[in-house]
Amino acid sequence: MQRLKLTIFTLIILTNSFGQKIEKVFLDKKDSSKNCYTIIYPPKLPWTGYIFIIPGFGETAERVLEQTELVKLTAKSGLLTIIPTFQDGVLSFGIDSLSQQSFNNIILDVKKKHKLTDLKYYVGGFSIGGSTAIKFAENATIKPTAVFAIDSPLDLERYYNSSKREVRLSVNKIPDEERVYMIERLEKEMGGPPKIALKNYYKTSPYSFSDTTQTAIKNIIKLPLRIYSEPDVNWWLKEYAEDFTGMNVSECSAMINELNRLGNTKAELIITQNKGYRKPDNSRHPHSWSIVNNNELIEWLLKQK
C-alpha cells in the first residue's frame, strides 16, 4: 500500500511539475500485467522524436520513475517517452526472441497510434533493459538513431559462468537467490549450460567475448552507442564478495573495444565514480540508474544523425 501511494504521488508530481501527461496502454485490455507500455508525453508540440527506455529485470515502470528523472527529462526535451513491459511482464528476459517480438509489437503500436513515420527514435535501458535495447538495434531493419545501455550484462556465457562460480564459492552460506534463479532461467531459455548450448548463447547475447566471428556486433558498426558503468570493485568485494569476473563492465568494455576496432567511432564507454545510489533512501549501489548524467545523455542523443 505504501508503494502504491508513493507511485501515485510520483505520477501526480510528474504531471504537475513538468506539465506532462502520463498514460498506460495495454495491447490486451484484459491483461494489465504484460504487453503494455507507459507513455510520457512532452509538454508541447511538435515532438522532436521518440524514445523507448527499458527497465531492468523485475522493474515496473513506476519503479523506473522512482529511480531516475531521465524519463521526465527526455519528455521535457520534446521526446515522446515510452517505458515498455514485455510478454512475461516484469520477468521478461528482454533479449530472447519472444521478448524482442513483444518489443517490436509495442513499437508498431506506438508508431501507428501516433503516426510516427518521419521522426528519429532512440532506445536504451538499465541492466538487462540495456541489453534488450542493444539486441533490438542489432536485429532491427530500421535502426534507431542512437542506443544507450546502463551497466548491462551483454555476454550470457560470461554471466552464466560467473553466476555458477558465485554459487560454488558460497560455502557455508546460502547462495544469492538471484544468481540461482538466473542460472536456472538461462538453462531454460538457452537449452542448457554453455558447454552444450553455446550457439544459443551466441545467438541471444548482444555480445559474446568468445565468439570470434563477432556476428552480433557487426550489425551495429555504424550505430552511435553509449554504455555506462561504475566499476567500484572494492564496494562489490566488501558488500557481495564479488570481483571483476562477476561485473558487467568486463564485457561492456570488451564490446566497445571491438566495435572501435571494427570502425565504429561513435561507440563509447562512459565510466563513472561514486554516482550510483538508489532511491528512496539514497543507498549506495554502483549498479543503478543514477550513474548517468541525464542531461548530458539527452544532449548526446539529440545531436546524433
FITORDO-154631 format. One line per 10 residues: number of its first residue (from 1); their letters; for each residue x, y, z of C-alpha. Coordinates in steps of 0.1 Angstrom, whole numbers. Example, Ala and Ser with C-alpha at 12.3 -4.5 7.8 and 13.67 -1.06 7.14 Angstrom:
! FITORDO-154631
1 = AS = 123,-45,78; 137,-11,71 $
! end
This chain:
! FITORDO-154631
1 = MQRLKLTIFT = 0,0,0; 28,24,9; 45,17,-25; 11,23,-43; 8,57,-25; 44,66,-35; 37,56,-71; 5,77,-73; 24,106,-56; 52,103,-82 $
11 = LIILTNSFGQ = 28,104,-111; 10,134,-97; 42,153,-91; 54,144,-126; 23,157,-142; 21,189,-122; 57,199,-122; 65,192,-158; 31,196,-174; 34,161,-188 $
21 = KIEKVFLDKK = 6,137,-194; 12,100,-185; -8,72,-200; -7,34,-195; -15,15,-227; -24,-22,-229; -21,-42,-261; -45,-67,-245; -71,-47,-225; -80,-78,-205 $
31 = DSSKNCYTII = -44,-83,-191; -28,-54,-172; 4,-73,-162; 22,-76,-196; 24,-65,-232; 19,-29,-222; 37,4,-220; 37,36,-200; 39,67,-222; 50,101,-210 $
41 = YPPKLPWTGY = 40,129,-233; 61,160,-240; 45,192,-226; 41,207,-261; 42,200,-298; 60,194,-321; 78,163,-308; 115,161,-317; 114,122,-317; 105,93,-296 $
51 = IFIIPGFGET = 124,71,-272; 120,37,-256; 135,34,-221; 136,-2,-209; 135,-12,-172; 159,-36,-156; 148,-72,-148; 119,-72,-123; 114,-34,-126; 80,-18,-132 $
61 = AERVLEQTEL = 75,15,-150; 67,30,-116; 100,18,-102; 118,35,-131; 100,68,-125; 111,65,-88; 148,58,-96; 156,82,-123; 145,116,-137; 156,105,-172 $
71 = VKLTAKSGLL = 121,98,-184; 108,132,-172; 137,150,-189; 135,131,-222; 98,141,-224; 106,176,-214; 132,178,-242; 104,170,-267; 108,132,-270; 77,111,-267 $
81 = TIIPTFQDGV = 89,87,-240; 78,51,-237; 86,25,-209; 77,-9,-222; 67,-41,-204; 70,-73,-225; 53,-107,-228; 63,-121,-194; 57,-89,-175; 85,-76,-153 $
91 = LSFGIDSLSQ = 102,-110,-155; 106,-108,-193; 141,-118,-203; 143,-90,-228; 169,-104,-252; 151,-136,-261; 131,-139,-293; 97,-137,-277; 106,-106,-257; 121,-90,-288 $
101 = QSFNNIILDV = 89,-97,-308; 68,-82,-279; 90,-51,-280; 85,-49,-318; 47,-51,-313; 48,-23,-288; 69,-1,-312; 44,-8,-340; 15,1,-317; 31,34,-307 $
111 = KKKHKLTDLK = 40,43,-343; 5,35,-355; -14,54,-328; 8,85,-330; 16,84,-368; 54,84,-361; 67,79,-396; 94,106,-401; 107,111,-365; 140,99,-351 $
121 = YYVGGFSIGG = 138,73,-325; 161,60,-297; 163,30,-275; 181,24,-242; 178,9,-208; 192,-2,-174; 208,-36,-168; 190,-62,-189; 170,-34,-203; 201,-20,-219 $
131 = STAIKFAENA = 210,-55,-232; 175,-56,-247; 180,-22,-264; 213,-33,-280; 199,-67,-291; 170,-49,-307; 193,-25,-325; 214,-54,-338; 184,-70,-355; 163,-40,-364 $
141 = TIKPTAVFAI = 156,-34,-401; 152,3,-394; 180,11,-369; 174,36,-341; 192,69,-343; 212,60,-312; 213,35,-283; 224,36,-247; 229,9,-220; 234,13,-183 $
151 = DSPLDLERYY = 257,-13,-167; 242,-41,-188; 250,-79,-189; 258,-84,-225; 276,-118,-226; 253,-145,-213; 281,-171,-214; 301,-149,-190; 271,-142,-168; 263,-179,-165 $
161 = NSSKREVRLS = 298,-189,-157; 303,-161,-131; 270,-170,-115; 280,-207,-112; 313,-196,-97; 295,-173,-72; 272,-202,-61; 302,-225,-58; 321,-201,-36; 291,-196,-13 $
171 = VNKIPDEERV = 304,-222,11; 287,-224,45; 261,-197,35; 230,-195,14; 239,-186,-22; 224,-155,-38; 188,-162,-48; 190,-141,-79; 221,-159,-91; 205,-193,-86 $
181 = YMIERLEKEM = 173,-181,-104; 193,-167,-133; 213,-199,-138; 181,-219,-140; 165,-193,-162; 194,-193,-186; 195,-230,-188; 158,-230,-197; 160,-202,-222; 192,-214,-239 $
191 = GGPPKIALKN = 185,-251,-238; 212,-259,-212; 246,-245,-200; 271,-230,-224; 291,-262,-227; 262,-279,-245; 243,-249,-260; 270,-224,-268; 255,-215,-302; 223,-204,-284 $
201 = YYKTSPYSFS = 242,-182,-261; 260,-166,-291; 227,-161,-309; 209,-145,-279; 237,-124,-264; 242,-88,-276; 279,-95,-274; 300,-127,-268; 336,-125,-258; 344,-160,-271 $
211 = DTTQTAIKNI = 326,-156,-304; 354,-148,-327; 331,-142,-357; 317,-111,-340; 284,-119,-357; 261,-98,-334; 281,-66,-331; 289,-64,-369; 253,-53,-373; 259,-21,-354 $
221 = IKLPLRIYSE = 292,-9,-368; 277,24,-378; 254,29,-348; 260,56,-321; 262,36,-288; 270,46,-253; 274,21,-224; 277,34,-188; 293,16,-160; 306,23,-125 $
231 = PDVNWWLKEY = 332,-5,-117; 336,0,-80; 353,-33,-73; 361,-25,-37; 324,-19,-30; 315,-53,-47; 342,-71,-27; 330,-57,6; 293,-59,1; 289,-90,-20 $
241 = AEDFTGMNVS = 323,-107,-21; 323,-103,-58; 352,-94,-81; 357,-81,-116; 348,-115,-131; 312,-111,-119; 308,-75,-130; 292,-63,-163; 319,-38,-171; 342,-66,-183 $
251 = ECSAMINELN = 321,-73,-214; 309,-37,-217; 345,-26,-222; 353,-55,-245; 323,-48,-267; 332,-12,-271; 368,-20,-278; 358,-45,-306; 333,-21,-321; 360,6,-322 $
261 = RLGNTKAELI = 384,-18,-338; 357,-26,-364; 355,11,-373; 326,23,-351; 340,57,-339; 306,65,-322; 307,37,-297; 320,47,-263; 322,35,-227; 314,61,-200 $
271 = ITQNKGYRKP = 330,52,-167; 317,69,-136; 328,72,-99; 306,74,-68; 274,82,-88; 255,50,-80; 228,55,-54; 193,41,-52; 161,58,-41; 141,64,-20 $
281 = DNSRHPHSWS = 168,61,8; 198,70,-14; 216,37,-5; 249,32,-22; 249,8,-52; 270,12,-83; 246,-8,-104; 220,20,-105; 202,43,-129; 218,73,-112 $
291 = IVNNNELIEW = 253,67,-127; 241,85,-158; 243,123,-162; 208,126,-177; 211,160,-193; 244,152,-209; 230,119,-222; 200,136,-238; 222,162,-254; 243,134,-269 $
301 = LLKQK = 212,115,-281; 197,146,-298; 228,155,-317; 231,121,-334; 221,118,-370 $
! end
